[in-house]
Amino acid sequence: QEVGHKIDFREGPALPVLDHLLTD
């Protein structure tokens, strides 16, 4: 999901759980 990648770039590795939830 592009949303997950955007958050991963903007927030960095600070929210790996949230990124995982979005990508999942």
DSSP file (Angstrom, degrees, kcal/mol; ACC not computed):
  #  RESIDUE AA STRUCTURE BP1 BP2  ACC     N-H-->O    O-->H-N    N-H-->O    O-->H-N    TCO  KAPPA ALPHA  PHI   PSI    X-CA   Y-CA   Z-CA
    1    1 A Q     >        0   0    0      0, 0.0     4,-1.6     0, 0.0     3,-0.2   0.000 360.0 360.0 360.0 133.4    0.0    0.0    0.0
    2    2 A E  H  >  +     0   0    0      1,-0.2     4,-2.7     2,-0.2     5,-0.2   0.848 360.0  61.6 -63.8 -32.8    1.3    3.4   -0.9
    3    3 A V  H  > S+     0   0    0      1,-0.2     4,-2.4     2,-0.2    -1,-0.2   0.920 102.7  49.8 -59.9 -44.5   -0.2    4.8    2.3
    4    4 A G  H  > S+     0   0    0      1,-0.2     4,-2.3     2,-0.2    -1,-0.2   0.906 111.6  48.4 -60.4 -42.9    2.1    2.6    4.4
    5    5 A H  H  X S+     0   0    0     -4,-1.6     4,-2.0     2,-0.2    -1,-0.2   0.902 110.3  51.4 -66.2 -40.5    5.1    3.7    2.4
    6    6 A K  H  X S+     0   0    0     -4,-2.7     4,-2.7     1,-0.2     5,-0.2   0.929 112.6  45.1 -61.9 -44.9    4.2    7.3    2.8
    7    7 A I  H  X>S+     0   0    0     -4,-2.4     4,-3.3     1,-0.2     5,-0.6   0.888 110.7  54.3 -66.3 -37.8    3.8    7.0    6.5
    8    8 A D  H  X5S+     0   0    0     -4,-2.3     4,-0.8    -5,-0.2    -1,-0.2   0.864 113.5  42.7 -63.8 -35.2    7.1    5.0    6.7
    9    9 A F  H  <5S+     0   0    0     -4,-2.0    -2,-0.2     2,-0.2    -1,-0.2   0.882 120.3  40.9 -76.9 -40.0    8.9    7.8    4.9
   10   10 A R  H  <5S+     0   0    0     -4,-2.7    -2,-0.2    -5,-0.2    -3,-0.2   0.919 129.5  27.8 -76.7 -44.1    7.3   10.6    6.9
   11   11 A E  H ><5S-     0   0    0     -4,-3.3     3,-0.8    -5,-0.2    -3,-0.2   0.673  97.1-155.6 -90.4 -18.2    7.3    9.0   10.3
   12   12 A G  G ><< -     0   0    0     -4,-0.8     3,-1.0    -5,-0.6    -1,-0.2  -0.363  58.6 -31.1  72.9-160.1   10.4    6.9    9.7
   13   13 A P  G 3  S+     0   0    0      0, 0.0    -1,-0.2     0, 0.0    -5,-0.1   0.230 114.7  98.4 -77.0  16.3   10.9    3.7   11.7
   14   14 A A  G <  S+     0   0    0     -3,-0.8     3,-0.2     1,-0.3    -2,-0.1   0.824  90.0  33.1 -74.2 -30.6    9.1    5.4   14.6
   15   15 A L    <>  +     0   0    0     -3,-1.0     4,-1.9     1,-0.1    -1,-0.3  -0.533  65.7 147.5-126.0  67.9    5.8    3.7   13.8
   16   16 A P  H  > S+     0   0    0      0, 0.0     4,-2.1     0, 0.0    -1,-0.1   0.834  76.4  53.9 -68.7 -31.9    6.6    0.2   12.4
   17   17 A V  H  > S+     0   0    0      2,-0.2     4,-2.3     1,-0.2     5,-0.2   0.937 109.2  46.1 -67.7 -47.2    3.4   -1.2   13.9
   18   18 A L  H  > S+     0   0    0      1,-0.2     4,-2.0     2,-0.2    -1,-0.2   0.902 113.4  50.2 -63.3 -41.0    1.1    1.4   12.4
   19   19 A D  H  X S+     0   0    0     -4,-1.9     4,-2.5     1,-0.2    -1,-0.2   0.889 109.9  51.0 -63.1 -39.8    2.9    0.9    9.0
   20   20 A H  H  X S+     0   0    0     -4,-2.1     4,-2.3     1,-0.2    -2,-0.2   0.890 108.4  51.8 -65.4 -39.5    2.5   -2.8    9.3
   21   21 A L  H  < S+     0   0    0     -4,-2.3    -1,-0.2     2,-0.2    -2,-0.2   0.902 112.3  45.7 -64.5 -40.5   -1.3   -2.4   10.0
   22   22 A L  H  < S+     0   0    0     -4,-2.0    -2,-0.2     1,-0.2    -1,-0.2   0.905 115.4  45.4 -69.8 -41.5   -1.7   -0.3    7.0
   23   23 A T  H  <        0   0    0     -4,-2.5    -2,-0.2     1,-0.3    -1,-0.2   0.833 360.0 360.0 -71.3 -30.9    0.3   -2.6    4.7
   24   24 A D     <        0   0    0     -4,-2.3    -1,-0.3    -5,-0.2    -2,-0.2   0.466 360.0 360.0 -78.1 360.0   -1.5   -5.6    6.1
